[in-house]
Amino acid sequence: MSEFNGRKALVTGGSRGIGRAIVRRLASDGADVVINYNSNESAANEIAAEVRGLGRHAVIIQADVSVQKEAERLANESIEALGSIDILVNNAGIGATAVGRPHVAEATPEDFERLMAAHAFASHDLCRVLVPQMREADRGDIVMISSIAAQSFGPTGGTYAAAKAAMEALAFSLAKEERGNNIHVNIVAPGLIETDMADMMVKFQGRVTDSIAELADESPFGRLGSPDDIAGAVAFLCSARASYITNQRITVAGG
């Protein structure tokens, strides 16, 4: 299948977990991909080798997208590497456990700013650089990888939920602003997906070490979500099958 032949994607946080699955799926469907990573160069090289094995062009670029200048550099280097970018997947982020899952009244301004920078500010910085050149393409796609937390509002996750909600607000406004330029902007909101980040979150909350397996047994489908479930949703939204879809939020959480 090669529905993305000729398309050029940037996936932030593309070396591991959900991002890695998205990179693999887009490349399998024909896209050339810039794989952004922050610290795990070996993982980025591994998925880049997979992409090249599929006959697609892969470029790895290190950048901490929560830092404005690095996000801008990533966007500009991605354009330079592939000539243009017409698919942007804002996937990179940090979990609530990165700041200790504080109650709202105990969260420091630094905690809040760190989460906002990783999710909302990074997405804005990348869109600010990439959208102008995306307007020249036949079609553009921007997918924000959010979280069910943005609307579920659980305790000890208020700052994380607020950062993801801010990311979603940007997406909804951007979708309305750019639909006349055939740029589709959508959100995918995962539930608990079987990744290292999910394992950290569950252990942080005091569950036993095999709690991921326990949670899978409790799921309506008898399993947790997989990174491939998220990648499938992203690929659909960027495909011709979704040519009349924008400004939508798809929850991928098993019901």
N, C-alpha and C positions, 0 to 999 in steps of 0.2 A: 504494500500500500504506500502511495507516495503523494498524498493529498497536499503536503506542505512543500513540495518541490519548489525551489526558488525562494522560499521564505527564510528569514534570518531572525533567530531568536536570541534574547538575553534572558537567562534564568539566574536570579540572584540566589545565593545559598544553594548552588547547584551540585555540590560535591557529595552530599549525603542526604539520607532520608527522603522526604517528599521531593525536594529539589532534584535529587539524583534521578528519581523515577520520572519526573517531568522531562528532564533532559533526554533520558532514554526514549520516552514515548514520542517526543517531538522529532527526534532524529530518526526513529524507526519509521515515522510517517513522512520523512523527506526533508526536514529542516536542517540547516546549518545552525550551530549553536555556540554562543559564548557562555562558558561555564564560569560563573563567579564563585570564588571561595574566600573565606577570611583567613583560616589558619591551617586547614588540612590539605596541603598541596598534593600529597600522595593520593588521597581519595579523588581529588580533582583530576589528576593524571590518569587514574584508573577509568573513570567514566569517560574522559576524553578519548582514551584508547578504544573504548566500546563504540563511541560515536564514529570514530574514523573507520572502525571495522565494518560499520554499516555503509561506508562509502560517503559519509557526510563530513563536512568541514567542522572541526572543533577547535576552539581557542579557550584557554584558561586565563583568567585575569584575577589577581588577588586584589581585594579591596574590602575595607570595613565600611559598608554602606551607611552605617549610622553616623559617619563623619562626612559632612557636606562635601568637602573637597575631594574625598575619595570616591563618593558616589558620582560626582561630576566627572572625575577622571575615568571611572569605569564606563560611564555612558559614552564619553568621547572616544575612548580606546576601542570600545565595541564597534562603534561606527567605522572607525579607521580599519579595524580588523576585517569586517565583513562587507564594508561599503555602505551598509544601512542596517537598521533594525526595524522590523515590522511586527515582531511579537515581543512583548515585555512581560515577564512573569515576576512580580514582586513577591518573592517567597522568603527571602532571608529574614531572620528575626531571632528573638530570644524569648525564652519561656518566662512565665511568672516566677519560677523558682530562681531565676538569675538575680532577682533582687530580694529573694527570701519570702515571697508571697505575704507581704505585710498587710495588716488591716489598713483601711484608708487613713485613719487618724494617726497611724504610726509610720506611714510611708513618707520618706523624705522627698524634698523637691528633686534631689539627685536621682533617686529611684525612678520617679515619674519621668524625668527628662531622658533618662537612659532608655526607657521603654518607648517613649514617643519618638526618640531619635531612630531607634531600630526599625520601627514600623511606619509611622506616619511621615516623619521628616525624610527618611530614606526614599519612600515611595514618591514623595513630592519632588525631591531633588532629581531622581531619575526621569520622571515624567517631564519635568521642566526642560531637560536637555533633549530627550528623545522624541517628544510629541511633535515639535516643529518639523523635523525631517520625516516623521511618520506620516504627516499630512500629504506628502508627495507620493506615497505608495498607493497601489490600487486598493489595499486594505491594510488596516492596522488593528492589532489586538493588544489590549492590556488586561492582564488578569491579576487581581490582588488575592493573595492567599491569606485569608483572615482566620477566624476561629469562631466556633459557636459561642465562645466566651463573650464576644462582642454584643450578644443579645441575651445571654443567660444570666449574667450578673451574679455570679456566685460570691460567697464571702472569701476574703483574703486574696481576691484577684481583681480588685477594682481598678488599679492602675494599669494592669495588663489589658483588661477589657476596654478601658478608655482609650488606650493606644490603638487597639484593633478597631474600635468604633470610629476613631478619627481617620484611620486608613480607609474605612468603608465610606465615610462621608466624602472624602476626596474622590473616591471612585464614582459615586453617584453623581456628583457635580460634573466631573470630567466627562462622564458618559453623555450628559446632555450638551455640554459645550462642544464636543468633538464628533457627534454623530453625523453632522453635515460634511465632515471630512472622511467619512467611512471608517472611522476608528471606533471599534467596539471596546467597551470597558465593562468588565464583569468581575464578580467576586466569587471565590470558592471558600466556603467556611467549613473546614474539617472539624469533626468531633475528635475523639481519642483515636489516634492513628498509631500503629505499632512502629514506633521509632525510638531512638535513644532518648530524645527529649521527653516522650511520653513516659518512658521507664523512669527517668529522673523525677518527673512530677509525681508519679505514683509512690515511689520510694520516699520522696520528701514528705508526703502526706502520711507516712507511717504504715503503709501497707506492707505485707510480707514480701519477700523477694520474688515469689512466684505469682505476685498479684496480677501481672499482665495476663497470665493464663487464666486466673480466676475471673478477671473482668471479661475475658473472651467468652467464658462459659455463661456469664450473666447477660451477654449481648443478645438481642432478638434474633440475630442471624448465627449465633454460636461462634462468632469470631469478632475480633476488632477490625477496624478499617486498616487497609494497607496503603502504603504510598502509591501503589498502582491505581487504587480507587480515585485518588486525587488527580493523578496524572491523566486518567481517562476523562475526568470532568474538564480539565484544562484543555485537552486536545479537542474535545467536542466543541467547546466555546470558541476555539480558534479556527474551526473548520467551516467549510461551505455549508454544512448542515445547520450551522448557527448564524447564517448570514442575516437573519432578521431578529437577532437577539442581541440586546445591549442593555446596560443599566439593571442587570439582574444579580441576585445573590443566590447561589446554589449551595445548600447545606448538604454535606456528605458526612453523615453521622449515623447511619444505620437506623434512622427513625427514632 
